[in-house]
Amino acid sequence: MWAERRRRFAGQAAHELRTPLAALRLELEEALIHRDTADPFAALTEMLRSVERLEHTVIALLWLLQRDASGQPRGQHRGLERREPGPPGL
């Protein structure tokens, strides 16, 4: 049973990480393709948002692993801080 849960979790984690990674790749490619006309600040801001979405996804996945390993009920977490999305100062 534990092996099946780990397999499902790994599949779900991979799926959750692919979307923000694909968005980040697209933003990087667009910035390179249109480097003569693109606004570097806007491009970097979007890339930073994508990185933060990835960070939040990883934090959530780590929290789920920690919760499952410790047997904690949902809504109680220790050691992993959840922050509001978005870059500071924007």
N, CA, C and O atoms as a DFTB+ gen file, in Angstrom:
360 C
 N C O
     1  1       0.817      -1.193       0.000
     2  2       0.000       0.000       0.000
     3  2       0.872       1.273       0.000
     4  3       0.587       2.218      -0.735
     5  1       1.925       1.292       0.820
     6  2       2.805       2.457       0.896
     7  2       3.482       2.716      -0.453
     8  3       3.626       3.866      -0.868
     9  1       3.892       1.652      -1.131
    10  2       4.541       1.808      -2.430
    11  2       3.572       2.408      -3.444
    12  3       3.966       3.245      -4.256
    13  1       2.319       1.991      -3.405
    14  2       1.317       2.541      -4.318
    15  2       1.073       4.020      -4.035
    16  3       0.954       4.814      -4.968
    17  1       0.998       4.396      -2.772
    18  2       0.817       5.806      -2.401
    19  2       1.993       6.643      -2.872
    20  3       1.803       7.750      -3.376
    21  1       3.201       6.130      -2.715
    22  2       4.396       6.855      -3.163
    23  2       4.395       7.019      -4.673
    24  3       4.770       8.076      -5.181
    25  1       3.977       5.982      -5.398
    26  2       3.932       6.052      -6.852
    27  2       2.922       7.100      -7.307
    28  3       3.209       7.893      -8.204
    29  1       1.738       7.106      -6.691
    30  2       0.726       8.103      -7.048
    31  2       1.205       9.512      -6.700
    32  3       1.003      10.454      -7.467
    33  1       1.837       9.644      -5.543
    34  2       2.345      10.960      -5.138
    35  2       3.399      11.448      -6.118
    36  3       3.380      12.613      -6.514
    37  1       4.312      10.583      -6.511
    38  2       5.371      10.974      -7.457
    39  2       4.764      11.412      -8.784
    40  3       5.216      12.394      -9.372
    41  1       3.758      10.708      -9.260
    42  2       3.098      11.094     -10.496
    43  2       2.411      12.439     -10.385
    44  3       2.500      13.272     -11.287
    45  1       1.727      12.646      -9.277
    46  2       1.041      13.925      -9.062
    47  2       2.049      15.063      -8.918
    48  3       1.836      16.151      -9.453
    49  1       3.141      14.819      -8.201
    50  2       4.168      15.848      -8.020
    51  2       4.783      16.236      -9.356
    52  3       4.990      17.418      -9.631
    53  1       5.072      15.245     -10.182
    54  2       5.652      15.534     -11.495
    55  2       4.687      16.384     -12.316
    56  3       5.099      17.339     -12.974
    57  1       3.426      16.042     -12.277
    58  2       2.424      16.813     -13.024
    59  2       2.345      18.248     -12.507
    60  3       2.293      19.186     -13.303
    61  1       2.335      18.431     -11.200
    62  2       2.232      19.762     -10.605
    63  2       3.449      20.631     -10.928
    64  3       3.323      21.853     -11.021
    65  1       4.602      20.029     -11.096
    66  2       5.820      20.790     -11.382
    67  2       5.999      21.084     -12.873
    68  3       6.659      22.057     -13.236
    69  1       5.421      20.259     -13.727
    70  2       5.596      20.464     -15.170
    71  2       4.985      21.774     -15.660
    72  3       5.577      22.446     -16.504
    73  1       3.823      22.146     -15.151
    74  2       3.144      23.343     -15.658
    75  2       3.945      24.616     -15.397
    76  3       4.189      25.369     -16.339
    77  1       4.367      24.891     -14.155
    78  2       5.153      26.114     -13.966
    79  2       6.517      26.052     -14.658
    80  3       7.038      27.084     -15.081
    81  1       7.096      24.867     -14.778
    82  2       8.363      24.762     -15.508
    83  2       8.165      25.077     -16.985
    84  3       8.996      25.752     -17.592
    85  1       7.074      24.594     -17.565
    86  2       6.786      24.890     -18.972
    87  2       6.555      26.388     -19.157
    88  3       7.004      26.963     -20.148
    89  1       5.862      27.022     -18.217
    90  2       5.625      28.466     -18.307
    91  2       6.939      29.231     -18.226
    92  3       7.149      30.181     -18.980
    93  1       7.814      28.833     -17.332
    94  2       9.107      29.496     -17.187
    95  2       9.935      29.335     -18.458
    96  3      10.559      30.289     -18.922
    97  1       9.938      28.133     -19.017
    98  2      10.674      27.897     -20.269
    99  2      10.137      28.803     -21.379
   100  3      10.916      29.408     -22.116
   101  1       8.820      28.899     -21.499
   102  2       8.206      29.742     -22.521
   103  2       8.602      31.208     -22.336
   104  3       8.932      31.897     -23.301
   105  1       8.566      31.675     -21.085
   106  2       8.946      33.064     -20.808
   107  2      10.407      33.320     -21.169
   108  3      10.731      34.368     -21.727
   109  1      11.284      32.381     -20.858
   110  2      12.702      32.529     -21.199
   111  2      12.903      32.529     -22.717
   112  3      13.653      33.349     -23.247
   113  1      12.236      31.615     -23.406
   114  2      12.367      31.557     -24.863
   115  2      11.835      32.829     -25.521
   116  3      12.455      33.356     -26.445
   117  1      10.704      33.316     -25.054
   118  2      10.137      34.557     -25.607
   119  2      11.087      35.741     -25.390
   120  3      11.278      36.563     -26.286
   121  1      11.672      35.817     -24.206
   122  2      12.599      36.912     -23.921
   123  2      13.813      36.856     -24.848
   124  3      14.306      37.890     -25.297
   125  1      14.289      35.647     -25.130
   126  2      15.438      35.512     -26.024
   127  2      15.063      35.809     -27.476
   128  3      15.813      36.470     -28.194
   129  1      13.916      35.323     -27.898
   130  2      13.485      35.544     -29.287
   131  2      13.261      37.028     -29.558
   132  3      13.644      37.539     -30.610
   133  1      12.646      37.708     -28.612
   134  2      12.295      39.121     -28.789
   135  2      13.214      40.042     -27.968
   136  3      12.770      41.067     -27.451
   137  1      14.458      39.679     -27.859
   138  2      15.382      40.429     -27.002
   139  2      15.581      41.879     -27.443
   140  3      15.947      42.726     -26.628
   141  1      15.345      42.174     -28.725
   142  2      15.511      43.547     -29.206
   143  2      14.340      44.443     -28.834
   144  3      14.500      45.658     -28.722
   145  1      13.163      43.852     -28.640
   146  2      11.976      44.658     -28.354
   147  2      11.367      44.391     -26.981
   148  3      10.513      45.154     -26.529
   149  1      11.787      43.331     -26.319
   150  2      11.186      42.965     -25.031
   151  2      11.646      43.901     -23.913
   152  3      12.766      44.410     -23.925
   153  1      10.768      44.107     -22.968
   154  2      11.095      44.879     -21.772
   155  2      11.748      43.913     -20.771
   156  3      11.068      43.039     -20.233
   157  1      13.057      44.059     -20.515
   158  2      13.740      43.118     -19.637
   159  2      13.142      43.059     -18.226
   160  3      13.072      41.983     -17.632
   161  1      12.716      44.191     -17.693
   162  2      12.138      44.204     -16.348
   163  2      10.844      43.393     -16.317
   164  3      10.626      42.612     -15.390
   165  1       9.989      43.570     -17.317
   166  2       8.728      42.821     -17.367
   167  2       9.000      41.321     -17.514
   168  3       8.353      40.497     -16.868
   169  1       9.958      40.983     -18.365
   170  2      10.290      39.571     -18.567
   171  2      10.822      38.944     -17.282
   172  3      10.411      37.847     -16.905
   173  1      11.725      39.634     -16.620
   174  2      12.272      39.114     -15.364
   175  2      11.208      39.016     -14.277
   176  3      11.221      38.077     -13.481
   177  1      10.297      39.964     -14.238
   178  2       9.214      39.932     -13.255
   179  2       8.340      38.697     -13.462
   180  3       7.986      38.019     -12.498
   181  1       7.991      38.403     -14.713
   182  2       7.180      37.216     -15.005
   183  2       7.932      35.934     -14.654
   184  3       7.353      34.988     -14.121
   185  1       9.224      35.916     -14.958
   186  2      10.028      34.738     -14.638
   187  2      10.103      34.531     -13.131
   188  3      10.026      33.400     -12.653
   189  1      10.250      35.611     -12.391
   190  2      10.282      35.511     -10.938
   191  2       8.961      34.969     -10.396
   192  3       8.956      34.168      -9.461
   193  1       7.863      35.393     -10.966
   194  2       6.552      34.862     -10.547
   195  2       6.471      33.362     -10.815
   196  3       5.946      32.613      -9.991
   197  1       6.982      32.923     -11.950
   198  2       6.980      31.490     -12.262
   199  2       7.833      30.711     -11.271
   200  3       7.448      29.632     -10.822
   201  1       8.981      31.257     -10.937
   202  2       9.855      30.601      -9.958
   203  2       9.152      30.520      -8.604
   204  3       9.246      29.505      -7.914
   205  1       8.460      31.568      -8.230
   206  2       7.747      31.546      -6.947
   207  2       6.599      30.539      -6.966
   208  3       6.326      29.904      -5.948
   209  1       5.922      30.381      -8.105
   210  2       4.877      29.346      -8.202
   211  2       5.504      27.968      -8.019
   212  3       4.942      27.111      -7.336
   213  1       6.663      27.757      -8.627
   214  2       7.379      26.492      -8.433
   215  2       7.740      26.297      -6.966
   216  3       7.570      25.209      -6.418
   217  1       8.232      27.346      -6.341
   218  2       8.611      27.274      -4.928
   219  2       7.411      26.884      -4.066
   220  3       7.529      26.034      -3.184
   221  1       6.268      27.499      -4.318
   222  2       5.066      27.194      -3.535
   223  2       4.612      25.754      -3.763
   224  3       4.155      25.084      -2.836
   225  1       4.740      25.287      -5.002
   226  2       4.369      23.900      -5.296
   227  2       5.278      22.938      -4.553
   228  3       4.804      21.962      -3.970
   229  1       6.567      23.200      -4.567
   230  2       7.514      22.338      -3.869
   231  2       7.250      22.367      -2.362
   232  3       7.290      21.321      -1.714
   233  1       6.984      23.538      -1.798
   234  2       6.677      23.638      -0.371
   235  2       5.436      22.823      -0.039
   236  3       5.408      22.107       0.963
   237  1       4.412      22.929      -0.873
   238  2       3.185      22.170      -0.629
   239  2       3.442      20.668      -0.714
   240  3       2.926      19.902       0.099
   241  1       4.237      20.245      -1.695
   242  2       4.543      18.825      -1.826
   243  2       5.362      18.321      -0.641
   244  3       5.116      17.227      -0.133
   245  1       6.327      19.112      -0.206
   246  2       7.118      18.725       0.966
   247  2       6.249      18.649       2.218
   248  3       6.434      17.768       3.059
   249  1       5.306      19.573       2.335
   250  2       4.400      19.560       3.473
   251  2       3.558      18.288       3.465
   252  3       3.354      17.659       4.504
   253  1       3.070      17.915       2.274
   254  2       2.286      16.682       2.179
   255  2       3.113      15.462       2.573
   256  3       2.630      14.580       3.284
   257  1       4.346      15.417       2.113
   258  2       5.227      14.310       2.496
   259  2       5.459      14.283       3.998
   260  3       5.409      13.226       4.627
   261  1       5.714      15.462       4.568
   262  2       5.961      15.553       6.002
   263  2       4.719      15.125       6.779
   264  3       4.813      14.384       7.758
   265  1       3.552      15.601       6.332
   266  2       2.300      15.259       7.016
   267  2       2.043      13.764       6.946
   268  3       1.686      13.144       7.948
   269  1       2.223      13.180       5.761
   270  2       1.997      11.742       5.622
   271  2       2.972      10.937       6.471
   272  3       2.598       9.926       7.066
   273  1       4.224      11.385       6.527
   274  2       5.234      10.664       7.305
   275  2       4.975      10.767       8.808
   276  3       5.259       9.832       9.557
   277  1       4.437      11.905       9.246
   278  2       4.237      12.100      10.685
   279  2       2.846      11.699      11.147
   280  3       2.598      11.585      12.348
   281  1       1.935      11.483      10.201
   282  2       0.568      11.135      10.560
   283  2      -0.259      12.311      11.045
   284  3      -1.323      12.113      11.633
   285  1       0.210      13.540      10.811
   286  2      -0.527      14.732      11.236
   287  2      -1.790      14.889      10.409
   288  3      -1.788      14.612       9.210
   289  1      -2.867      15.331      11.042
   290  2      -4.076      15.615      10.270
   291  2      -3.882      16.846       9.402
   292  3      -2.988      17.657       9.644
   293  1      -4.735      16.977       8.380
   294  2      -4.673      18.145       7.499
   295  2      -4.822      19.425       8.303
   296  3      -5.517      19.462       9.319
   297  1      -4.158      20.473       7.829
   298  2      -4.286      21.783       8.466
   299  2      -3.249      22.038       9.545
   300  3      -3.110      23.168      10.014
   301  1      -2.524      21.011       9.942
   302  2      -1.468      21.205      10.938
   303  2      -0.141      20.905      10.265
   304  3       0.085      19.802       9.767
   305  1       0.734      21.902      10.259
   306  2       2.046      21.670       9.658
   307  2       3.097      22.374      10.491
   308  3       2.866      23.432      11.076
   309  1       4.263      21.741      10.519
   310  2       5.389      22.300      11.247
   311  2       6.598      22.341      10.335
   312  3       6.818      21.432       9.533
   313  1       7.374      23.393      10.461
   314  2       8.652      23.451       9.781
   315  2       8.605      23.959       8.344
   316  3       9.644      24.351       7.813
   317  1       7.462      23.967       7.706
   318  2       7.373      24.457       6.338
   319  2       6.433      25.641       6.322
   320  3       5.231      25.504       6.553
   321  1       6.985      26.787       6.052
   322  2       6.214      28.030       6.054
   323  2       5.524      28.222       4.719
   324  3       6.136      28.031       3.668
   325  1       4.258      28.596       4.752
   326  2       3.521      28.883       3.512
   327  2       3.415      30.392       3.395
   328  3       2.911      31.060       4.298
   329  1       3.894      30.926       2.273
   330  2       3.876      32.360       2.043
   331  2       2.859      32.689       0.977
   332  3       2.422      31.825       0.216
   333  1       2.492      33.951       0.937
   334  2       1.592      34.441      -0.106
   335  2       2.362      34.491      -1.418
   336  3       3.545      34.831      -1.420
   337  1       1.711      34.157      -2.544
   338  2       2.417      34.221      -3.834
   339  2       2.713      35.651      -4.252
   340  3       2.082      36.605      -3.797
   341  1       3.690      35.762      -5.128
   342  2       4.044      37.064      -5.691
   343  2       5.348      37.563      -5.138
   344  3       5.638      37.381      -3.956
   345  1       6.143      38.192      -5.981
   346  2       7.427      38.696      -5.539
   347  2       7.277      39.828      -4.553
   348  3       6.317      40.593      -4.645
   349  1       8.192      39.960      -3.614
   350  2       8.121      41.059      -2.664
   351  2       8.244      42.401      -3.379
   352  3       9.051      42.546      -4.297
   353  1       7.469      43.352      -2.972
   354  2       7.575      44.698      -3.509
   355  2       6.835      44.926      -4.814
   356  3       6.888      46.028      -5.362
   357  1       6.143      43.910      -5.328
   358  2       5.405      44.099      -6.577
   359  2       3.933      44.145      -6.325
   360  3       3.151      44.298      -7.263
